[in-house]
Amino acid sequence: MLKDITLGQYFPGHSFLHKLDPRTKIILTFLFIVTLFLAKSMLSFVLIVLFTVVLIGISGISYKVIVKGLKPLVFIIVFTMLLNLFFTKSEEAPIVSFYFIKIYRKGITYAVYMIIRIVCLLAGTGVLLTYTTSPISLTDGIEQLFAPLSKIKVPVHEFAMMMTIALGFIPTLVEETDKIMSAQMSRGADFSSGGLIKRAKALIPILIPLFVNSFKRAYDLATAMECRCYRGGEGRTRMNRLHFGGLDAVGFLLLLSFGAGIVLLNYFTMNIGYGL
């Protein structure tokens, strides 16, 4: 399961999304998230699924990689679905009624829509941003996009650097955890049997060396940055200059068209009574 975590990983490529300016991808990711929560009808969710599938196809990243990255989050997705299924009330007669458990058609609809929304959110934002943007480009994009905030003494460069380093360390920590678990299992540790409390106690021998190694890596990284005379963003030069181009305009046009389509579908479906 740990090896299925792809958060923070970068997959090099030469696709349309890889070539976009990182600032464009950050803005498009934000617009994509807003558009997802604007959807309120079946047709708009169908459009969201189709758009997400097309995004993955354009990125050149295998659909298996996307599905693999969603596996560790199955519990969260299922838990959210159950919350919407059992706690959504309606004035209509329930479809299922068993003691205090009542399931309405509206609850089923909300549960299905929430699953689609979460899956498309995770897959779409990953493809738009982390999977197709290198950590260095992501740092430069965040720093330049929020550069005006530095006028009011906001440490934009430090924030961008910390966030990018944190994303970059996720695959390293996952690999480190897998190695520690394998070493503990070779010594007779059992992480798969027993109740929840027993499994939680079994994780203690993993967490301690993981924290120790994490602090050691952080200290080594800080030392390496000091040895290279790192002094923050002031006076820092860049090997690659960011600039908006025609591809970025096409990206904005595609996502704005997608957002306009969602709004129009909501308008028409709500008028004929098929919206949420």
Secondary structure, DSSP 8 states (H G I E B T S, - for coil): -GGG--TT------SHHHHS-HHHHHHHHHHHHHHHTT--BHHHHHHHHHHHHHHHHHHT--HHHHHHHHGGGHHHHHHHHHHHHHH---SS--SEEETTEEE-HHHHHHHHHHHHHHHHHHHHHIIIIITTS-HHHHHHHHHHHTGGGGGGT--HHHHHHHHHHHHHHHHHHHHHHHHHHHHHHHTT--SSSS-HHHHHHHTHHHHHHHHHHHHHHHHHHHHHHHHTT---STT---SS-----HHHHHHHHHHHHHHHHHHHHHHHHHHTT-B-
